Amino acid sequence: ADEAPAPARADEARAEDEQSQAQEADDEEEDGDSAASGSSSSRRRRRRRRRSGDAAPESDNGTDDPERTVVKVREPRKKEEREPGTGFDEVQSIKGSTRMEAKKQRRREGREQGRRRVPIITEAEFLARREAVERVMVVRQSGERTQIGVLEDNVLVEHYVNKEQATSYVGNVYLGKVQNVLPSMEAAFVDIGKGRNAVLYAGEVNFEALGMAHGPRRIETALKSGQSVLVQVTKDPIGHKGARLTSQVSLPGRYLVYVPEGSMTGISRKLPDTERSRLKTILKKIVPEDAGVIVRTAAEGASEDELRRDVERLQQQWEDIQKKAKGTSGSNAPTLLYGEPDMTVRVVRDIFNEDFSKVIVSGDDAWETIHGYVSHVAPDLTERLSRWTSEVDVFATYRIDEQLMKALDRKVYLPSGGSLVIDKTEAMVVVDVNTGKFTGQGGNLEETVTRNNLEAAEEIVRQLRLRDLGGIVVVDFIDMVLESNRDLVLRRLLECLGRDRTKHQVAEVTSLGLVQMTRKRVGQGLLESFSETCVHCNGRGVIVHMEQPASVGGGGGKKSRKRGRGGAGHDHEHEDHTAVEPAETEAELAAEVAAPVAVEPEVTADEEFYSSPAEAEAAASRRGRRRASRKAS
């Protein structure tokens, strides 16, 4: 009963035969293709994929493939990505502020690359750094100019100059008026009463104070044209760029920086760990809840009463600024609400601390200003002040002027014979390191180059501080073969940068061996303080001529290559007798005709002008023949 009828079995057998024949035909066709082409395995795989559809890659491994063969199939690109208008070939935009997103991206990249903050040093390391270098501050006042030099082991490393006609605006607080807002640049131009408008970027706007902490942070929604805004200057005008502003005001004091409407509390990482713990305990008691502070390095050893007085004084300053801002109507803007003190007081406030062994002051007004300020805010440091009473210039005694003149040159010579070439461009500062006359003392080329680079790394940091160079800095060290030597030079550079107060960051070493770093640019620089732009070339250094200028001396003619021994003013005659003689007047010709001419002149008097008597005699005979021919004509 289970057996199928005979016709049905015959049909099944026929179908199986046809299927086996078709399979054999496919195999024969594939074998023929493989014989005709060397890519048979790839064709078989394609046919199997077409038959099986989306089969797993493991099933693609045929019997002809060797063992442990992995076949990976690339997914086709999505059709919508290649179509125009879908963003594949168009400029992309981001949501929110581009400058805020750039800040987040830099922080994210820093975490991915493993960049970390400067480690907190121990108390022993802190004292060792202080005792390693002797720091002296020299102040000279002459007329309207006041100069301050900072010496480390009698070497000038920092210089500050103040001129009445070029006063710095950094730290001043203004009630400005918004002139225009550029959403595409995410910036606003604000009039602060200094002629040129200052710029306020979206990243420097205090959105929390404007009540936009949780909404979209767009500068066009926060500021409108004609609106009054409270701003503080963070950078002076440099070149054709206006001053940089921020609406996040910070008021600096002797021991700390007061940040109203802030919530963060920071302590200088240059202080040892024990001192940081002590200061943290004090700050919890004295800092108000609606403000933040940043503790300076000068707060080392400061008592709780001194810190409290500093906080209360800065808090009162902020209240006065707010009262002036509310009392000033919008029509009176722009208005100065708070001005930073004189440059002399500002430098002493920010720099002078326990690290300095003494401060030498030359000038009556400067002495009264510095002595009065230090006696008020830091009486324990008054004994380190000394007044210069000698008639000799204090800068000449400490050789500061000499070092300033060298710092104004683009080429710096290293003690061992190498040199640095420092060029400042619009985009960045470029430093080139050369071996120069430094040939090393034994060893091989790698050792010579590494020693030169180590010496150059120390001098580069000194020049950056002395010249007050900022922005992007690219250093082209001499190429080194060993990776250990490259790391040694980079460590030396970072170690020397630890003495720099200005914010800096060494980014990375490029594939070409260039060291990239950034340094915050605040002032205009040393060269700009002692120079002015050339009115002829506009600071370019060359004068462009559309036509080729004529060369000196008629151009193209042979110049005499020999000089007489008796005097520099007597040149040899040209060897070319076809040279054009200068035209003579009729009076000169008449005088020569009337005067007797000796065809064979005496040559003894002219022998001292020629290398030999024969040469002098030949020259005299040539002159005689020319005069005779002129007389005959």
Helices and strands as residue ranges (DSSP letters): H 6-36, H 40-52, G 57-60, H 79-82, H 98-112, H 123-132, E 135-142, E 145-152, E 155-162, E 173-182, E 187-191, E 198-201, G 202-204, H 219-222, E 228-235, E 244-246, E 251-252, E 256-260, E 265-267, H 273-286, E 291-295, G 297-299, H 304-327, G 330-332, E 335-338, H 343-351, E 356-362, H 364-377, G 379-384, E 385-387, H 394-397, H 400-407, E 411-413, E 419-424, E 428-434, H 445-467, E 471-476, H 483-497, E 504-509, E 514-519, H 526-529, H 586-594, G 607-609, H 613-632
